[in-house]
Amino acid sequence: MYLLDTNVISELRKPKPHGAVVAWVQSIEDKDLFLSAVTIGEIQAGIEITREQDTAKAQHIEQWLDLVASSYNVLPMTADIFRTWAKLMHRTSDTLYEDAMIAATAKQHHLTVVTRNIADFKGFEVKLLNPFDGAEGVQNSVSVNLTRF
């Protein structure tokens, strides 16, 4: 089972998303794909920045985020996950707060983190998969049609 990092779910919103990412996501059963509430928060933070410049665009992205939040299994940040996060953050760069929260969620739920930013998660001792690499991820997946967006 897989926990999608923010960069993966954001890739799917692009007009021309990376083909390998689309193929990988489509090859996985819905029940095996999860998001962290942290990802929802990161995207909402970006929407608020966008809203200052372009309210229509922000509203459009927010509608997409509503669809994402209702279509995926979103895992909340619990007390146990925050404790794991604190352990991961001990003597770690403050720039990795969100990544550490996503990693802690993956650790607590025994999920593989799916991300383009493998280096950001290396020290967190979680399983990692980069769907941007192409066929490698697809070969390890169940072939199932997925229609989310």
Rosetta silent file (secondary structure, phi, psi, omega in degrees, C-alpha in Angstrom):
SEQUENCE: MYLLDTNVISELRKPKPHGAVVAWVQSIEDKDLFLSAVTIGEIQAGIEITREQDTAKAQHIEQWLDLVASSYNVLPMTADIFRTWAKLMHRTSDTLYEDAMIAATAKQHHLTVVTRNIADFKGFEVKLLNPFDGAEGVQNSVSVNLTRF
SCORE:     score description
SCORE:     0.000 S_00000001
   1 L     0.000  156.588 -166.015    0.000    0.000    0.000 S_00000001
   2 E  -132.611  142.126  174.004    1.157    3.508   -0.805 S_00000001
   3 E  -112.079  115.047 -177.318    1.173    7.013    0.654 S_00000001
   4 E   -80.302  127.152  174.706    1.362    9.646   -2.091 S_00000001
   5 L   -72.693  161.958 -177.114    3.610   12.614   -1.409 S_00000001
   6 H   -57.178  -38.212 -177.944    2.332   16.073   -2.278 S_00000001
   7 H   -67.489  -25.489  179.315    4.445   16.278   -5.443 S_00000001
   8 H   -76.627  -48.415 -179.695    2.820   13.130   -6.848 S_00000001
   9 H   -66.229  -35.005  177.235   -0.792   14.192   -6.319 S_00000001
  10 H   -66.660  -34.584  177.868    0.076   17.682   -7.597 S_00000001
  11 H   -59.465  -37.233 -177.792    1.579   16.140  -10.734 S_00000001
  12 L   -68.270  -17.468  179.582   -1.791   14.585  -11.554 S_00000001
  13 L   -83.592  -19.555 -176.679   -3.371   18.052  -11.646 S_00000001
  14 L   -62.928  149.160  177.266   -1.069   19.325  -14.388 S_00000001
  15 L   -57.850  -36.526  177.530   -2.502   19.715  -17.909 S_00000001
  16 L  -128.306   79.024 -178.398    0.177   17.286  -19.159 S_00000001
  17 L   -67.904  156.994  178.756    1.213   15.130  -16.185 S_00000001
  18 L   -56.737  125.689 -175.779    4.282   12.905  -16.364 S_00000001
  19 H   -58.463  -38.980 -179.113    3.255    9.764  -18.247 S_00000001
  20 H   -66.722  -34.584  178.781    5.043    7.365  -15.916 S_00000001
  21 H   -67.868  -46.353  178.870    3.263    8.853  -12.892 S_00000001
  22 H   -59.932  -46.889 -179.614   -0.148    8.548  -14.544 S_00000001
  23 H   -60.841  -42.575 -179.302    0.598    4.966  -15.608 S_00000001
  24 H   -64.449  -48.691 -178.826    1.778    4.028  -12.131 S_00000001
  25 H   -60.735  -40.958 -179.762   -1.251    5.545  -10.364 S_00000001
  26 H   -67.580  -20.030 -178.351   -3.617    3.887  -12.833 S_00000001
  27 L   -86.421   -4.797 -176.211   -1.982    0.530  -12.145 S_00000001
  28 L  -108.677  138.732  177.324   -2.774    0.607   -8.413 S_00000001
  29 L   -66.250  143.669 -179.949   -6.125   -0.243   -6.858 S_00000001
  30 H   -50.739  -43.066 -175.142   -7.913    2.689   -5.202 S_00000001
  31 H   -64.816  -15.029 -178.072   -7.948    0.938   -1.836 S_00000001
  32 H   -99.661    3.135 -179.842   -4.142    0.823   -1.845 S_00000001
  33 E  -110.842  129.963 -178.344   -3.579    4.576   -2.338 S_00000001
  34 E  -130.942  155.708  170.595   -3.516    6.969    0.613 S_00000001
  35 E  -122.841  151.560  171.119   -2.834   10.633    1.278 S_00000001
  36 E   -89.126  147.668  173.308   -1.718   12.249    4.504 S_00000001
  37 H   -57.229  -25.582  178.070   -3.759   15.115    5.901 S_00000001
  38 H   -61.250  -41.199  178.270   -0.427   16.957    5.691 S_00000001
  39 H   -61.762  -42.417  177.368   -0.621   16.831    1.888 S_00000001
  40 H   -59.938  -43.135  178.818   -4.095   18.357    1.981 S_00000001
  41 H   -65.713  -41.017  178.560   -2.708   21.128    4.216 S_00000001
  42 H   -62.115  -43.285  179.664    0.321   21.750    1.995 S_00000001
  43 H   -67.158  -40.859  178.446   -1.881   22.135   -1.071 S_00000001
  44 H   -62.187  -38.302  177.583   -4.315   24.396    0.813 S_00000001
  45 H   -61.021  -41.076  176.555   -1.385   26.587    1.884 S_00000001
  46 H   -64.759  -36.887  177.351   -0.421   26.939   -1.775 S_00000001
  47 H   -62.093  -41.817 -179.102   -4.015   27.818   -2.632 S_00000001
  48 H   -64.756  -36.473  176.045   -3.982   30.625   -0.058 S_00000001
  49 H   -66.392  -43.986  178.502   -0.818   32.070   -1.606 S_00000001
  50 H   -61.668  -38.799 -177.171   -2.403   31.824   -5.063 S_00000001
  51 H   -57.681  -31.713  179.471   -5.597   33.479   -3.779 S_00000001
  52 H   -65.484  -26.264 -177.456   -3.629   36.689   -3.080 S_00000001
  53 H  -103.991  -35.892 -171.416   -2.790   36.965   -6.792 S_00000001
  54 L  -151.461   94.476 -175.140   -5.629   35.181   -8.601 S_00000001
  55 H   -66.067  -35.032  179.667   -8.842   34.332   -6.755 S_00000001
  56 H   -65.271  -44.162  178.304  -10.392   32.490   -9.710 S_00000001
  57 H   -63.577  -42.539  178.741   -7.380   30.202  -10.069 S_00000001
  58 H   -60.288  -42.515  179.603   -7.354   29.593   -6.310 S_00000001
  59 H   -63.889  -40.144  178.844  -11.035   28.675   -6.397 S_00000001
  60 H   -63.123  -45.996  179.599  -10.416   26.267   -9.283 S_00000001
  61 H   -65.609  -37.851  179.809   -7.546   24.555   -7.442 S_00000001
  62 H   -65.029  -36.801  175.435   -9.617   24.416   -4.258 S_00000001
  63 H   -63.936  -40.953  175.816  -12.419   22.620   -6.119 S_00000001
  64 H   -61.790  -43.872  179.858   -9.844   20.120   -7.363 S_00000001
  65 H   -62.765  -38.652  175.710   -8.549   19.683   -3.808 S_00000001
  66 H   -59.044  -42.294  177.814  -12.095   19.027   -2.574 S_00000001
  67 H   -63.802  -45.089  178.434  -12.367   16.283   -5.195 S_00000001
  68 H   -59.380  -48.720 -177.107   -9.006   14.823   -4.181 S_00000001
  69 H   -62.455  -30.913  179.809   -9.905   14.858   -0.478 S_00000001
  70 H   -89.151  -15.123 -177.243  -13.173   13.051   -1.157 S_00000001
  71 H   -95.005  -26.461 -176.865  -11.671   10.564   -3.666 S_00000001
  72 L  -105.355  161.366  171.969   -8.645    9.341   -1.732 S_00000001
  73 E   -80.038  107.128 -177.880   -8.195    7.690    1.627 S_00000001
  74 E   -98.367  121.627 -178.519   -6.884   10.623    3.700 S_00000001
  75 E   -92.945  128.575 -179.393   -5.053    9.609    6.870 S_00000001
  76 L   -77.463  162.003  171.499   -5.240   12.028    9.817 S_00000001
  77 L   -84.638  116.138 -179.316   -2.346   13.088   12.018 S_00000001
  78 L  -105.549  172.986  177.730   -2.846   11.227   15.288 S_00000001
  79 H   -59.735  -41.765  179.296   -1.016   11.406   18.606 S_00000001
  80 H   -64.233  -39.676  178.655    0.955    8.259   17.706 S_00000001
  81 H   -66.901  -40.257  177.530    1.940    9.718   14.347 S_00000001
  82 H   -64.713  -34.567  176.580    3.058   12.961   15.994 S_00000001
  83 H   -66.053  -42.381  176.499    5.195   10.967   18.436 S_00000001
  84 H   -63.424  -41.400  177.670    6.811    9.140   15.526 S_00000001
  85 H   -58.079  -44.946 -179.169    7.265   12.495   13.771 S_00000001
  86 H   -61.310  -39.142  177.519    9.052   13.915   16.837 S_00000001
  87 H   -65.486  -41.219  179.154   11.439   10.950   16.832 S_00000001
  88 H   -66.820  -34.970 -176.520   12.132   11.432   13.124 S_00000001
  89 H   -79.353  -15.427 -179.574   12.703   15.171   13.547 S_00000001
  90 L   -57.368  119.793 -179.388   15.218   14.777   16.371 S_00000001
  91 L    60.532   36.212  177.990   18.441   16.289   15.000 S_00000001
  92 L  -120.902  153.540  179.981   16.893   16.776   11.565 S_00000001
  93 L   -58.976  137.343  177.458   16.642   19.932    9.472 S_00000001
  94 H   -63.573  -15.517 -179.800   13.632   22.148   10.187 S_00000001
  95 H   -75.245   -6.746 -176.599   13.038   22.282    6.423 S_00000001
  96 H  -107.340   18.643 -178.299   11.758   18.703    6.505 S_00000001
  97 H   -51.081  -55.504 -175.757    8.791   19.153    8.888 S_00000001
  98 H   -65.834  -42.776  178.694    6.105   18.210    6.378 S_00000001
  99 H   -61.759  -39.361  178.081    8.137   15.390    4.837 S_00000001
 100 H   -65.584  -35.585  176.595    8.782   13.989    8.309 S_00000001
 101 H   -66.008  -41.129  177.550    5.034   14.110    9.052 S_00000001
 102 H   -65.717  -43.065  177.486    4.323   12.218    5.839 S_00000001
 103 H   -62.251  -41.625  178.846    7.076    9.715    6.679 S_00000001
 104 H   -62.470  -40.106  176.865    5.688    9.273   10.204 S_00000001
 105 H   -62.175  -44.557  178.759    2.244    8.580    8.741 S_00000001
 106 H   -61.959  -43.229  179.466    3.771    6.001    6.394 S_00000001
 107 H   -61.411  -46.621 -177.454    5.667    4.342    9.263 S_00000001
 108 H   -64.585  -31.713 -176.755    2.583    4.097   11.478 S_00000001
 109 H  -104.828    5.349  178.678    0.482    2.598    8.673 S_00000001
 110 L    56.390   51.098 -178.678    3.264    0.478    7.086 S_00000001
 111 L  -112.132  155.063  172.211    2.993    2.282    3.746 S_00000001
 112 E   -89.051  130.053  177.331    5.502    2.997    0.986 S_00000001
 113 E   -81.090  125.424  178.724    6.024    6.724    0.359 S_00000001
 114 E  -103.359  114.111 -172.118    5.578    7.545   -3.326 S_00000001
 115 L  -152.977  155.083  170.035    7.584   10.676   -4.119 S_00000001
 116 L   -82.831  -26.661 -173.455    9.819   12.378   -6.618 S_00000001
 117 L   -94.385   64.304 -178.056   11.937   13.701   -3.722 S_00000001
 118 H   -55.754  -42.528 -176.600   13.566   10.465   -2.588 S_00000001
 119 H   -59.162  -34.502 -178.719   16.492   12.323   -0.979 S_00000001
 120 H   -66.895  -21.707 -176.300   14.159   14.227    1.381 S_00000001
 121 H  -106.489   -5.263 -173.687   12.904   10.945    2.868 S_00000001
 122 H   -53.149  -43.255 -175.568   16.161    8.937    2.934 S_00000001
 123 H   -79.344   -0.855 -173.883   16.899    9.460    6.624 S_00000001
 124 H   -95.716    0.133  175.971   13.397    8.525    7.777 S_00000001
 125 L    54.131   51.461  173.205   13.711    4.765    7.249 S_00000001
 126 L  -122.539  155.979  174.936   10.544    4.321    5.202 S_00000001
 127 L   -69.646  139.845 -175.671   10.039    2.389    1.988 S_00000001
 128 E  -128.781  147.812  175.652   10.259    4.713   -1.021 S_00000001
 129 E  -143.551  132.595  177.735    9.134    4.588   -4.634 S_00000001
 130 L  -108.621  102.790 -178.092    9.718    7.190   -7.349 S_00000001
 131 H   -72.655  -11.627  178.484    6.989    6.862  -10.022 S_00000001
 132 H   -74.085  -13.935 -179.849    8.749    9.482  -12.159 S_00000001
 133 H   -73.986  -13.885  176.149   11.414    6.865  -12.913 S_00000001
 134 L   105.183 -136.223 -168.211    9.096    5.080  -15.320 S_00000001
 135 H   -64.063  -20.598 -177.697    8.375    1.408  -15.737 S_00000001
 136 H   -53.764  -46.963  179.804   10.094    0.306  -12.517 S_00000001
 137 H   -67.176  -36.238 -177.995    7.068    1.238  -10.398 S_00000001
 138 H   -67.610  -37.430 -178.916    4.600   -0.266  -12.846 S_00000001
 139 H   -63.432  -25.340 -178.618    6.367   -3.641  -12.834 S_00000001
 140 L   -97.081   13.174 -172.214    5.831   -3.919   -9.082 S_00000001
 141 L  -117.927  159.922  172.507    2.142   -3.011   -9.224 S_00000001
 142 L   -81.370  136.144 -178.801   -1.195   -4.691   -9.755 S_00000001
 143 L   -86.007  107.284 -179.233   -2.706   -3.719  -13.110 S_00000001
 144 L  -139.617  138.202  177.531   -6.056   -2.068  -12.413 S_00000001
 145 L   -73.808  136.157 -178.465   -7.875    0.683  -14.297 S_00000001
 146 L  -128.748  126.417  175.732   -8.264    3.860  -12.249 S_00000001
 147 L  -126.562   97.159 -179.100  -10.522    6.770  -13.093 S_00000001
 148 L  -105.051  -41.942 -171.992  -10.256    9.521  -10.518 S_00000001
 149 L  -123.367    0.000    0.000  -10.072   12.727  -12.486 S_00000001
